[in-house]
Amino acid sequence: MNKNIVVVGGGPVGAFSSYFLRKSGNSVKWIAGKKITNSAAWSSAGLVGPGLSFPLPDYEGLKGNMKWLFRRDSPVRLGMGFMLSNLSWFSAYSRSRHKILSESGKKSQYMLTTGTMKILDEFVEKYGMDIDIVHTGLLQTFKTQEEMTKISEELRKDGTVKFEVLIPEQCLDREPALGANKLSGIYYPEESSLNPRKLLSEMRRINRESGIEVIENDIESVKMNGSSVKHVVSDGDAIKGDEFLISSGMGSTVIASMFGLKLPLAPGWGHSITYDNVKERPHMPVEFSEDGVYAIPMGNSLKATSFFEFRGQSFKPPAERFEYLKKVMSDKFKFLDGIEPASKSSGMRPCTPDSLATLGRSSKFANLFWATGNCRQGVMHSGEMGKLASILIDGGKIPEEFDLFSPSRFSV
Ligand SMILES: Cc1cc2nc3c(=O)[nH]c(=O)nc-3n(C[C@H](O)[C@H](O)[C@H](O)COP(=O)(O)OP(=O)(O)OC[C@H]3O[C@@H](n4cnc5c(N)ncnc54)[C@H](O)[C@@H]3O)c2cc1C
């Protein structure tokens, strides 16, 4: 298309958007942010699969999950101060559940996930992208039969996702690392996982090799000229473009305010610990349902992620969050007893009140686009989000299922 495009945001969505925009013939400046660790993907579980493509809590809205909120060690947390100052977000959230559960809501999520899975495999093949991707399926485990039966009945009714119900012996056969734990399970054969830290650095390599100018800095201000964007400012330099794409995760809210807009994203905090060079580990991702913890093997490492915690952006996660993860991991995997994680990190999932991403041309500025708001699915949606963003910026049409993602619904 041969336009000058500025993409802001160095997470997976910005990375793939930059790639596809360059591939279609544009000159791309990718402002990838000051630190690679600022992407929520740094802390993410890297799970990718149709069974996980539905947004926000499987905990079916906050309503069905009050039980989580009353547990002292609950991985689902709601900061009261945050909730009170964001009542409009929470009320919009509870009002718009039907949208995501509608036929086109479900289809759009599914299309983003399956499209991204294809793109990831192509990148592994084409660029030798080294991201520890495995297609082993995912094992969801349960201490009690009751919850498992409820979930398997819901899955059967829905009919979209493949699964197998396992009694404890079968569960152990599937995943011997569970050892003495007597857990029943649901096995999802179509799920995959990858190392999201490697994805972030591999995409920097691939984008550089594709001729994209990668700027590892933040933007601090923007300049408009009537209803179009003139430039963004990074480290004092004015960076001009014909079109601008904001794909900066939770940072998009700050950037929206530079344009005088209010993008309603709430930060869904999550935390992770990573054990490096572990001799033993599960060979597939395992979810411990009652604990709300995922354990994911990534090459020689083993990562654990948990928590869905609504707090302000300046929240500093207390040490007890990581202690909780450590405790669950060493309870479940005896071989981790006494081993310290090599790293701990936290990230903010960018969550819209209707659980659908924001993708498309701004309703306020002619040459401004948004690609953000993927909440807990930004890794598994990223490839397809990037492809769709590039089609839109190049002036093309995307399937009507994605009309639901229009930025005009938030007036941004
Ligand atoms: C614990 C946890 C587990 C998760 N597990 C999964 C999972 O299994 N599967 C899945 O698909 N998703 C998962 N997620 C969610 C996923 O990480 C996010 O949805 C995804 O990272 C969002 O991608 P993004 O590119 O939109 O934003 P981010 O990845 O958050 O990236 C935002 C980027 O914008 C940059 N930025 C911000 N402000 C500015 C600025 N002013 N100027 C320039 N750059 C800026 C940042 O530096 C960063 O590079 C998880 C998240 C967490 C926290």
Ligand as a Chemical Component Dictionary entry (heavy atoms), coordinates in Angstrom:
data_LIG
# 
_chem_comp.id                   LIG 
_chem_comp.type                 NON-POLYMER 
_chem_comp.pdbx_formal_charge   0 
_chem_comp.three_letter_code    LIG 
# 
loop_
_chem_comp_atom.comp_id 
_chem_comp_atom.atom_id 
_chem_comp_atom.alt_atom_id 
_chem_comp_atom.type_symbol 
_chem_comp_atom.charge 
_chem_comp_atom.model_Cartn_x 
_chem_comp_atom.model_Cartn_y 
_chem_comp_atom.model_Cartn_z 
_chem_comp_atom.pdbx_ordinal 
LIG C1  C1  C 0 -1.224 -13.697 34.284 1  
LIG C2  C2  C 0 -1.712 -13.541 32.873 2  
LIG C3  C3  C 0 -2.018 -14.679 32.128 3  
LIG C4  C4  C 0 -2.437 -14.558 30.806 4  
LIG N1  N1  N 0 -2.639 -15.687 30.072 5  
LIG C5  C5  C 0 -2.989 -15.592 28.769 6  
LIG C6  C6  C 0 -3.116 -16.740 27.962 7  
LIG O1  O1  O 0 -2.907 -17.862 28.413 8  
LIG N2  N2  N 0 -3.453 -16.592 26.659 9  
LIG C7  C7  C 0 -3.705 -15.361 26.116 10 
LIG O2  O2  O 0 -4.037 -15.284 24.942 11 
LIG N3  N3  N 0 -3.577 -14.241 26.858 12 
LIG C8  C8  C 0 -3.230 -14.324 28.165 13 
LIG N4  N4  N 0 -3.095 -13.197 28.940 14 
LIG C9  C9  C 0 -3.505 -11.903 28.358 15 
LIG C10 C10 C 0 -2.482 -11.343 27.412 16 
LIG O3  O3  O 0 -1.230 -11.263 28.019 17 
LIG C11 C11 C 0 -2.930 -9.956  26.962 18 
LIG O4  O4  O 0 -4.249 -10.023 26.474 19 
LIG C12 C12 C 0 -2.021 -9.464  25.842 20 
LIG O5  O5  O 0 -0.707 -9.324  26.292 21 
LIG C13 C13 C 0 -2.522 -8.131  25.291 22 
LIG O6  O6  O 0 -1.700 -7.843  24.197 23 
LIG P1  P1  P 0 -1.513 -6.369  23.685 24 
LIG O7  O7  O 0 -0.501 -6.401  22.609 25 
LIG O8  O8  O 0 -2.850 -5.786  23.393 26 
LIG O9  O9  O 0 -1.001 -5.545  24.959 27 
LIG P2  P2  P 0 0.310  -5.785  25.921 28 
LIG O10 O10 O 0 0.798  -7.145  25.675 29 
LIG O11 O11 O 0 -0.098 -5.394  27.242 30 
LIG O12 O12 O 0 1.319  -4.772  25.283 31 
LIG C14 C14 C 0 1.153  -3.385  25.415 32 
LIG C15 C15 C 0 2.367  -2.741  24.827 33 
LIG O13 O13 O 0 2.146  -1.334  24.720 34 
LIG C16 C16 C 0 3.307  -0.658  25.192 35 
LIG N5  N5  N 0 2.929  0.678   25.637 36 
LIG C17 C17 C 0 2.113  1.019   26.648 37 
LIG N6  N6  N 0 2.050  2.379   26.736 38 
LIG C18 C18 C 0 2.839  2.854   25.748 39 
LIG C19 C19 C 0 3.208  4.169   25.345 40 
LIG N7  N7  N 0 2.753  5.290   25.933 41 
LIG N8  N8  N 0 4.049  4.293   24.284 42 
LIG C20 C20 C 0 4.535  3.198   23.634 43 
LIG N9  N9  N 0 4.214  1.931   23.991 44 
LIG C21 C21 C 0 3.387  1.786   25.042 45 
LIG C22 C22 C 0 3.841  -1.552  26.317 46 
LIG O14 O14 O 0 5.194  -1.263  26.560 47 
LIG C23 C23 C 0 3.638  -2.916  25.679 48 
LIG O15 O15 O 0 4.701  -3.224  24.828 49 
LIG C24 C24 C 0 -2.626 -13.273 30.243 50 
LIG C25 C25 C 0 -2.290 -12.131 30.971 51 
LIG C26 C26 C 0 -1.835 -12.265 32.282 52 
LIG C27 C27 C 0 -1.477 -11.017 33.033 53 
# 
loop_
_chem_comp_bond.comp_id 
_chem_comp_bond.atom_id_1 
_chem_comp_bond.atom_id_2 
_chem_comp_bond.value_order 
_chem_comp_bond.pdbx_ordinal 
LIG C1  C2  SING 1  
LIG C2  C3  SING 2  
LIG C2  C26 DOUB 3  
LIG C3  C4  DOUB 4  
LIG C4  N1  SING 5  
LIG C4  C24 SING 6  
LIG N1  C5  DOUB 7  
LIG C5  C6  SING 8  
LIG C5  C8  SING 9  
LIG C6  O1  DOUB 10 
LIG C6  N2  SING 11 
LIG N2  C7  SING 12 
LIG C7  O2  DOUB 13 
LIG C7  N3  SING 14 
LIG N3  C8  DOUB 15 
LIG C8  N4  SING 16 
LIG N4  C9  SING 17 
LIG N4  C24 SING 18 
LIG C9  C10 SING 19 
LIG C10 O3  SING 20 
LIG C10 C11 SING 21 
LIG C11 O4  SING 22 
LIG C11 C12 SING 23 
LIG C12 O5  SING 24 
LIG C12 C13 SING 25 
LIG C13 O6  SING 26 
LIG O6  P1  SING 27 
LIG P1  O7  DOUB 28 
LIG P1  O8  SING 29 
LIG P1  O9  SING 30 
LIG O9  P2  SING 31 
LIG P2  O10 DOUB 32 
LIG P2  O11 SING 33 
LIG P2  O12 SING 34 
LIG O12 C14 SING 35 
LIG C14 C15 SING 36 
LIG C15 O13 SING 37 
LIG C15 C23 SING 38 
LIG O13 C16 SING 39 
LIG C16 N5  SING 40 
LIG C16 C22 SING 41 
LIG N5  C17 SING 42 
LIG N5  C21 SING 43 
LIG C17 N6  DOUB 44 
LIG N6  C18 SING 45 
LIG C18 C19 SING 46 
LIG C18 C21 DOUB 47 
LIG C19 N7  SING 48 
LIG C19 N8  DOUB 49 
LIG N8  C20 SING 50 
LIG C20 N9  DOUB 51 
LIG N9  C21 SING 52 
LIG C22 O14 SING 53 
LIG C22 C23 SING 54 
LIG C23 O15 SING 55 
LIG C24 C25 DOUB 56 
LIG C25 C26 SING 57 
LIG C26 C27 SING 58 
# 
